[in-house]
Amino acid sequence: KKKSAANNEDDDNNNDNITEQFQFTPQTPQPKLPEPLTTDEIESLHGPYITRRIKVRSIEQKSWQRLDPPGGGFGLFGWHTIPHDTNEIIITEGEFDAMAVYQAT
């Protein structure tokens, strides 16, 4: 495992980021993958929700962001916090706004 600072050669890449590179040789022993878990086993370990996507954003440049895995839909951030008997919801532009509304209501 090799860590290196983000490329700071030009202003567009001047961010406080860390890149992690995982390098293997053909002789590197490959780890054995665990057997797939059932839905019940996953819920007992992680609860009824699992991480489907991670959004990473630069602290310095708000416009720099990356999604892992790339592609796919977004869904509604915070959907799991809405009670089933709710009649109204507030939809915000971003995740931070959604968290602020959740804390205030």
Secondary structure, DSSP 8 states (H G I E B T S, - for coil): -EEEE---SSGGG----EEEE----TTS----------HHHHHHHH-S-----EEEE-SS-TT-EEEES-SS----TTGGGS-TT-S-----SSHHHHHHHHHH-
